[in-house]
Amino acid sequence: MNTTISSVIDRHRRRLGDRLAILAHHYQHDDIVRHADHVGDSLELSRKIADLTAEYIVFCGVFFMAETAAILAAPGQKVLIPDAKAACVMSDMAPHELVAVISRNLRSTGRTVVPLTYVNSSARVKAVCGRLGGSVCTSANADTMLAWALGQGDGVLFLPDRMLGANTCDRLGIPPEKRHILDIRRHGALIDHQAAAAADVLLWPGRCVIHDKFTAERIRAVRLEHPGALVAVHPECPPETVAAADAAGSTSFLIRYVENAPKGATIFIGTEENLVLRLAQRHAGEKTILPLRTSRCSNMAKITEEKLAAQLADIESQQPVAVPDEVREPAKTAVTRMLDVCAKRMNP
């Protein structure tokens, strides 16, 4: 922590008062998290937006998260991100033009294929889903939303993360023969429509380059080196990694898993390292929390104290994250469907 920069941020927070709300994803460094009003995973932070009255919402995460906040923000609220170049490799694997083409291609046979996009996607991809009766999911509610989507048509296009899609299918008991990984090359010209027609869930071939590095082999090595150790991983990891772990779930799930583990436990966590190190510090002296392997997201790391301080210093003249109305409305429809479905499940 740079104490000078930190004090500058604190001064601007006092100056702006209730006009400012700072949100941070769990994968942010402690230097950012310490300044946040709200810290959470994608679902938790999405739920927070409706309750915020601040004029300025500064989102410390990657760009698609700030876009989602802008979609849900009230008129007059301005959503900002300290570095608009904080992208997401997985999100970039599903460009909206291609998603629209593939969706039309799959529906050209007369089949109603409902698109369900992981929140790790652009506002324009969310808009495609909204227009076609689909929705959004997070790693925390993927089971609920895939089950919902399967009831809306003849099949589901799950994008962009095939790992999360496959792991969700495993939990819902959808067998491998009822899934098909799409060949999206040449704008969908190579899609095997016969195989697609036989599948209930069509998986976009995207992945998280961070979580893809966690392997079942590493888990086996950890168990040999640390007999009795527990292993919990994020569901963006490959299915064989999830199968080898003791538990898998969203960042919020991983936090609860560590909290509920018995005293004296050694737990290896397979997710972005900032969260793992924070958990290790929080439970020091009571439990041993270790990263399954080194795993830092370079895009999350683009959000720094210096950039946050610079944005707050000149916040009145900053350009907010812009989502055009023709994108915002159908994207909001898709996101709102998710929030409504999950709210009904919580309050039947």
Secondary structure, DSSP 8 states (H G I E B T S, - for coil): --HHHHHHHHHHHHHHGGGEEEEEETTS-HHHHTT-SEEE-HHHHHHHHTT---SEEEEES-HHHHHHHHHHS-TT-EEE-S-TT---HHHHTS-HHHHHHHHHHHHTTS--EEEEEESSS-HHHHHHHHHTT-EEE-TTTHHHHHHHHHTTSSEEEEESBHHHHHHHHHHHT--GGGEEE---GGGGTT--HHHHHT-SEEE--B--TTGGG--HHHHHHHHHHSTT-EEEE-TTS-HHHHHHSSEE--HHHHHHHHHHS-TT-EEEEES-HHHHHHHHHHTTTT-EEEESS----TTGGG--HHHHHHHHHTGGG-------HHHHHHHHHHHHHHHHHHHHHH--
